[in-house]
Amino acid sequence: MTHARIGIRQAALLLIAVVLAACGGSTQVSINGGATPSAGALAIVITGLPAGTGGDVTVNGPAGFRQRLATSATLSGLASGTYTVVAGNVLSASMNFIPQPATQQVTVGNGTASATVTYGTSQPFALTLQEVASGLAFPVFLTAPANDARLFIVERAGRIRIMQGGTLLPTPFLDISALTTTDGERGLLSMAFDPAYAANGRFYVYYTDKAGNIAIARYQVSASNANIADPAATVLLTIPHPNFSNHNGGLLAFGPDGMLYLGTGDGGGTGDPAGNAQNLGSLLGKLLRIDVRSQPYAIPSDNPFANQAGRRGEIWASGLRNPWRFAFDRTDGTLYIADVGEAQREEIDVVASSSGGQDYGWNRIEGSACFGAPTCSTQGTTLPQLEYSHDANGGCAVVGGYVYRGNAMPALRGRYLYSDLCRGWLRSFAFRDAAAEQLAGASQFPAACFRSAWMLRARSMCSRIPLPRQSAARCTASCSATHPKHRAGPVAQCHALPTWI
């Protein structure tokens, strides 16, 4: 049961689930070079992949040596010693290519040692979509506290519903519909359970109030019924959001450091007319970081603008347009921000979560392109690791996902999965050595799933295999008819503490 709970918390919107088995063993390759040389060489041969498809090979060696390779290459000037060659599965279009061997060790001395990685085995993969909950009203988020089998589904109109034992409970866990509206992009947009929820019963919600302002509030489960929250709230933070009903951001999540992060939109309108994203005196168009262990909250002393006159100490990063969803990689804490673009480009920013103070450039740039001017300066700007255009191969509004860290799907391990509102595809990339490696091909999803929660399952070509929740091999994903661009389509995603998959 605990394994099932972990997997659901580690599931997300529109997650591809593939049943793949990494195979291969370990071999030893060595050459005898006599006296210990000062330098040697290692030839890595990668074969068996389709033309234009790169491999996934990493060479680790003495003194911290590390080199990733996508194609065959000879590494020269190497210190003598033992080098480990690790090969990962490769996804290309609808095929998974499995390396042989997956791991091998090579002793480098005088001359040139060699190692060959052969992608000689391939497996097709396909997806099935299974409904796991219906009767929902515009669900936009799904999460669960640690070690809890229940699913908590956020409905944009202001209700949090519970799925327990496969049944949608009739009474909402929390109903704040009287506090919010659903005009434009407003509503109840997400929730996050305190890391110590089992002990303190606290959780946090992100919604827009009747005036359109962004509100962050703390609630607590009732003492008498674990399926009902106490309606009394403490509003921790209210961010004025006048004039426009769009670009509200929408996610709050606890980071690996235990701090609560909030992604706010720029205040709406075309081109950020108020200039909020670049204004360090405004909390709009930002990623915020606060400490909710203090009442109502404290500003962490290591926030980049803490105690600076004219700058809000809550700000962790600036220059964002509408970061509808962001996520932390549970393995190393890397932060992925999917920032919805204006009319030309969508972007995904990737940085170490321990590093704050980034300016992601909006509204000087959209993605990596100048916005509203033929030329611009990008000095001091953190450019996206991945971006795509509003064209036939792109989309209109990025829907951020999560990094897969399960064990059931080796080919997806370490890949960040994301989608787009208008196109309905699912894509992924691996962030390795400070670069995003895009997966060739994409999976297509139904464009209209408005009142249900869905589970993505892997399906092999031979048989359908139940996927363990512990390894996040399946994902419940809720869908909604609204998104930060006023169009119908899937928008919700699963969530985990501190991250999922």
CORNORNOR-V365609 format. One record per backbone hydrogen bond with DSSP energy under -0.5 kcal/mol. NH is the residue of the N-H (numbers start at 1). CO is the residue of the C=O. If there is no record, write none. Layout:
NH | CO
NH | CO
This chain:
5 | 1
6 | 2
7 | 3
8 | 4
9 | 5
10 | 6
11 | 8
15 | 12
16 | 14
18 | 16
20 | 18
20 | 408
22 | 20
27 | 103
29 | 105
31 | 107
33 | 31
40 | 78
41 | 111
42 | 75
43 | 113
44 | 42
44 | 73
45 | 43
45 | 115
46 | 44
47 | 45
47 | 117
53 | 50
54 | 52
55 | 70
57 | 69
58 | 86
59 | 67
60 | 58
60 | 84
61 | 65
64 | 61
65 | 61
65 | 62
67 | 59
69 | 57
73 | 44
75 | 42
75 | 73
76 | 74
78 | 40
81 | 108
83 | 106
84 | 60
85 | 83
85 | 104
86 | 58
86 | 84
87 | 102
88 | 56
90 | 97
92 | 95
93 | 440
95 | 92
96 | 123
97 | 90
97 | 95
98 | 121
100 | 118
103 | 25
104 | 85
105 | 27
106 | 83
107 | 29
108 | 81
108 | 106
113 | 41
113 | 111
115 | 43
117 | 45
118 | 100
118 | 116
119 | 47
119 | 117
120 | 118
121 | 98
123 | 96
125 | 94
126 | 459
128 | 457
130 | 128
130 | 455
132 | 453
133 | 453
135 | 451
136 | 451
138 | 136
138 | 450
139 | 479
140 | 154
141 | 154
142 | 493
143 | 152
148 | 145
151 | 163
152 | 143
153 | 151
153 | 161
154 | 141
154 | 152
155 | 153
155 | 159
156 | 138
157 | 137
158 | 155
159 | 155
160 | 174
161 | 153
161 | 159
163 | 151
164 | 162
164 | 167
167 | 164
169 | 162
169 | 167
172 | 170
173 | 160
174 | 160
176 | 158
179 | 176
180 | 176
180 | 177
185 | 245
186 | 183
188 | 156
189 | 187
189 | 206
190 | 206
192 | 204
194 | 202
197 | 194
199 | 196
200 | 196
201 | 197
203 | 219
204 | 192
205 | 217
206 | 190
207 | 205
207 | 215
208 | 187
209 | 213
210 | 179
212 | 209
214 | 239
215 | 207
216 | 237
217 | 205
217 | 215
218 | 234
219 | 203
220 | 230
221 | 201
222 | 225
222 | 228
228 | 225
229 | 173
230 | 220
234 | 218
235 | 233
236 | 216
236 | 234
237 | 216
239 | 214
240 | 238
244 | 242
250 | 263
251 | 263
253 | 261
255 | 259
258 | 255
260 | 290
261 | 253
261 | 259
262 | 288
263 | 251
264 | 262
264 | 286
266 | 321
267 | 247
271 | 269
275 | 272
279 | 276
280 | 278
282 | 279
285 | 265
286 | 283
287 | 317
288 | 262
288 | 286
289 | 314
290 | 260
291 | 298
292 | 290
294 | 291
298 | 291
300 | 298
303 | 300
305 | 315
306 | 303
308 | 305
309 | 307
311 | 308
312 | 280
315 | 312
316 | 287
317 | 287
318 | 358
319 | 277
320 | 285
324 | 322
325 | 338
327 | 336
329 | 334
333 | 329
335 | 351
336 | 327
337 | 349
338 | 325
338 | 336
339 | 337
339 | 347
340 | 322
340 | 338
346 | 388
347 | 339
348 | 386
349 | 337
351 | 335
355 | 352
356 | 354
357 | 316
360 | 318
360 | 358
362 | 319
364 | 361
365 | 361
366 | 369
367 | 365
369 | 366
371 | 364
372 | 370
381 | 378
382 | 359
383 | 381
385 | 348
386 | 348
388 | 346
390 | 344
391 | 389
394 | 391
395 | 389
399 | 419
400 | 398
402 | 417
404 | 415
405 | 501
410 | 20
412 | 409
413 | 409
413 | 410
414 | 404
415 | 412
416 | 429
417 | 402
417 | 415
418 | 427
419 | 399
420 | 425
421 | 397
424 | 420
426 | 443
427 | 418
429 | 416
430 | 437
431 | 414
432 | 430
432 | 435
435 | 432
437 | 430
437 | 435
438 | 436
439 | 428
440 | 91
443 | 426
445 | 424
453 | 133
454 | 477
455 | 130
456 | 475
457 | 128
457 | 455
459 | 126
460 | 463
465 | 463
471 | 468
472 | 469
473 | 468
475 | 456
477 | 454
477 | 475
479 | 452
480 | 489
486 | 483
489 | 480
492 | 478
493 | 140
495 | 142
498 | 496
501 | 10
